[in-house]
Amino acid sequence: MEREIKTITTPSGAQVVLKAWITGAEARALKSVYYSGLKAGGGQSTKSAPEIMQEMEDLAFKTVIVSIDGSTENILERVLAMKNSDYQASRDAVNAVKDGDSDEKKSS
């Protein structure tokens, strides 16, 4: 099954193409990043909270963004190199897909 996509335009005019939704497997992979930093038995975490959040965000960008300005190369590096306002717009759109917000709005 081919997945729907959507396109956003960042404040500076970059065209960011995103998957319209993520699969259960993709959601599970994102959650596993969070759980990988926890230590069983309540011991000291193996990663700091900021490290875990950055890893989750990086994976979300790589999972959800299909292309930036027509290129599928180096998605993470390119989104991190954007102007902050473009990065924020891309992050907000990725989070909406990741959190299922775009599916709910579409079916409402």
N, C-alpha and C positions, 0 to 999 in steps of 0.2 A: 504494500500500500504506500503510495506516495504521500508524503506529509505536506500539509499546507504550509506556506510561508507568508510572512508579512514583511513589509519594508517600512523603516522609519527614516526620517531625514533629521540629522542632528542640527543643532543651531548653526554650525558652520557649513552645512550643506552636504555632509557625507551621507551616502546611502548605505544603510546597514540593513542587510537582509537577515531575518531571524526565522527559526522554526516557529510555527504557531503554537506548538505544544511539545511537551517532552513525554517520553515513554516511562513506564514504571521502572524499567531497568536503568534509565538515565536518572530518574529521581532517587533510586536506590544508590547509585554510584555517588551522587552528591551527598546523600546522608552518610555514606560510609566514610567520607572525608572527615566529617564531624566526629563520628564515633572512633575513628582511628587515633584521635588525639586523647581519648579517654583511657585511663588505666583501670583495669579490673580491680575490684575491691576497694575503690575509693582512694587509691594511692595518688601520688604525684602524677599529673598529666605529663605525657611525653612531648607535648607541643603547647605553646602558649595560645591563648584565645585569638590574638591577632594573626598568628601563623595559620591557625585553622580557618579563620574567616577568609584570609587571602587565598588559601588553597581552594576553598569552596567557591569563591568568586571566580578564580581563574578557570576552574573546571566548568562553571556555569557559562562563562564567555565562550569557551571552546565547544561546549555542548550545544548551545542555543544559536550562536551567530553562524550563519552560513557563509556570508561574504561581507566585505566592506569595499564599497566603490567597485564592485564587480570582481574582486580578487578573493580567493579562498585561502591565500597564503598568509602564514604568520598572524592569524587572527588575534591571539592574545597580545603579542607584541605591538600590533597596530592599534588595538583599542587602548592599550596603556600609554601609547605615545600621542593619543589625541589630546586636543585642548580639554581642559577639565570639564567645560560645559558639554562637550560632545561625549566625553567619557561618562559623565553623569546621565545623560540622556540614554546612552547605550545600556548602562547598568540598570537604569529604571525599567527599560523595555525587557531586558533579559530577566530581571527579577519578576516581572509580571508574568512572563512565560513560565519560568521556573516554579513560581508559586501557584500557577493555575489560574491567575486572574484573567488572562486574555481568553481562556476557554469559557469561563463563567460569563464574561461580558458578551461573548459571541453567541452563547446559547440563551441569553436573557431576552 
